[in-house]
Amino acid sequence: MSKVITPRSEDYSKWYNDIVIQAGLAEHSDVRGCMVIKPYGFSIWENMRNALDEMFKATGHVNASFPLFIPKSFLSKEAAHVEGFAKECAVVTHYRLKNDPEGNGIIVDPEARLEEELIVRPTSETIIWNTYKRWVQSYRDLPLLINQWANVVRWEMRTRLFLRTAEFHWQEGHTAHETKEEAVDETLKMLDVYANFMENWIAVSVIKGVKSVNERFAGADDTYTCEALMQDGKALQMGTSHFLGQNFPKAFDVKFLGRDGTEQYAWATSWGVSTRLMGALVMAHSDDEGLVLPPKLAPIHVVIVPIINKNNEERKAEVDAFYQQLKNDLGKDIVVKYDEDDTKRPGFKFAEWELKGVPVRIAIGPKDLDNGTIEIARRDTREKMSIPAQNAAEYIKNLLDDIQENLYNKSRQFRELHITKADNFEAFKNILETKGGFVAAHWDGTTETEVRIKELTKATIRCIPLNNAREEGVCIFSGKPSKQRVLFARAY
C-alpha cells in the first residue's frame, strides 16, 4: 500500500495529493476547480465542524442561514470589498434554459436575462449587513453574534484539493456591536477560539498575529490570523478574524438608537475557517506511509485486525468477545472498528489502516489469545507493544491522549526550529532557499517594500505577532528604520 504514496523528499506536492486521494479523503470533480469530499474525509470535517460549533455556542454565538446569491449592487456598496473579490466572482446572468432550435442540446434562453445579476457568494458580509439593517434598531438589539455554516465560491484558476478550490465549505461569523471596544474584543476572542481548536484538536502549533495592510481582508480595518508551518517549511494561513470597523454598517446604513439617545452606526466583525484545515491536518502530520490523524478528529480511533484462520470459529468467537468488551469499556466517544474482511491478508489490512491514519491498531492472533495479550501499534510513531488484554481499555485511553499530545509537540518543535532571524536581504534569501520556515526580519512598514520583497522572493509577511517585542533595527530591504521584526514566509 505504501507504494502508492510518493515520498515527501521526492515531490512534496504529489505526496500531499497522493495521501488525499489514496486515503479516501477527496477527489477531483468533473466540475473544473471543484472537489468531491468522500465519506471518510467528510467525517473528519464533521468532527472539526462539531467541535468548533460547540465552541462558538459556548461563547454566545448562534447559527443562521443566509442566501447563496448576492445582488451585484450589494457588492458595489463597499469599495475595498468589491475590489478584493471582483476577480473571483461567479455571476448568474440568466434564470432559464431551453432546447436549442437547431437541435444542439440545451442553451441559455436569451429572453430570460436577470434584471440584476446575482453573485454566488464569495463571502457574506454584504447580504448579511443588508439583513442586519432590519434587525438592528436600538442598542438593546446588540450584540448580534451570528455564525453561518455554508459553501462559498471563489473562482480560483489554480486549485489544490482542500487548500484552494473554486467551491469550499466553511463557517463565517458575522457580529454587530454597540462599541468599537466590544467589536475588537470579539475579534480577538474568536482568534483565541481558533488557536485553541487548531492546537488542541488539529494538534498544529500556530502563531497569532495581525496582517499587514497589504494582506488584510478586503473591507477590514484589521485582520488577525493564525499562521502555521507545514512540513515543507511553507506557511499556511489557518484562519482569520477581522475587525471591520464601521465599513459595512455605513455601507448598508445599519444604525441604532444609542444609550444617550443619539443615532449611531454599529461596529462589525467577521471571522472564518474552512476545509483548508483539512489540508493543514494532512500536511502537518502525515508521513510517507499515509495519513496521520490526531485522535480528537479521527473518525475511527482503534481498528482491530484478527489474525485467525477464518474457519476456526472458536478462536474467532474469542476475538469477537474481546471486541465487544473493548467497545463497551471504551464508551461511545471512542470509535472501534473490527476488520472482519476475510478477503484481505492481515498485512494488507495493516497497510490500509495505516494509510487512513487510524491512531491505534490492535492485532490478535492465536498466541495472543493463549497468552491473554494483544499487540498494539500506534500510528504516530509506528511503535508496537504487547500488553495484557484485560488492561486494553485503560491503556488505549491513555495512549490516545499521548498521541494527541505528541503530534502537537512535534508541530510546536518544528515551528520553533524554523523561526530564523535575518538581518540583511542576502541572509533573508538564503534562509528561504535552504531552510524555509518563518524568517523574522525588520521591515520598514511600507506596502512598496512588502510588494517588492514578494516579487523578488515569493515570500510574504505572514503576520506581525501579537505582543511582538519592540526591537530597533533597519529594514532588510530598504535600510530604513524599523521598530520590530515581522514574520515572512513562502506560503500556500
Secondary structure, 3 states (H helix, E strand, C coil): CHHHCCCCCCCHHHHHHHHHHHCCCEEECCCCCCEEECHHHHHHHHHHHHHHHHHHHHCCCEECCCCCEEEHHHHCCCHHHHHHHHHHCEEEEECCEEECCCCCCEEECHHHEEEEEEEECCCCHHHHHHHHHHHCCEHHHCCEEEEEEEEEECCCCCCECCCECCEEEEEEEEEEECCHHHHHHHHHHHHHHHHHHHHHCCCCCCEEEECCHHHCCCCCCEEEEEEEECCCCCEEEEEEEEEEECHHHHHCCCEEECCCCCEEECEEEEEEEECHHHHHHHHHHCECCECCCCHHHCCCCEEEEECCCCCCHHHHHHHHHHHHHHHHHHCCCCCEEECCCCCCCHHHHHHHHHHCCCCEEEEECHHHHHHCEEEEEECCCCCEEEEEHHHHHHHHHHHHHHHHHHHHHHHHHHHHHCEEEECCHHHHHHHHHHCCCEEEEECCCCHHHHHHHHHHHCCEEEEEECCCCCCCEECCCCCCEECCEEEEECEC
